[in-house]
């Protein structure tokens, strides 16, 4: 079972504050991904900050996205 992302907010140092449908808030660190493929474009803070909800997950204006299961599994509960 996966949980849909209901809110996303970019925070300091290329991290994301995520709220899932169960109300849980988690922090996801994008730094490990910023040297890979389409995510390289997100090293620009302005582009990184374009993150938004798309259906049950997140997406950036350059169409980069993450699976909600991955976001949950690799994020830290806060």
Secondary structure, DSSP 8 states (H G I E B T S, - for coil): ----EEEEEEETTTEEEEEETTS-EEEEE-GGGTTSGGGGGGGSHHHHTT-EEETTEEE-TTS-EE-HHHHHHTSEE-
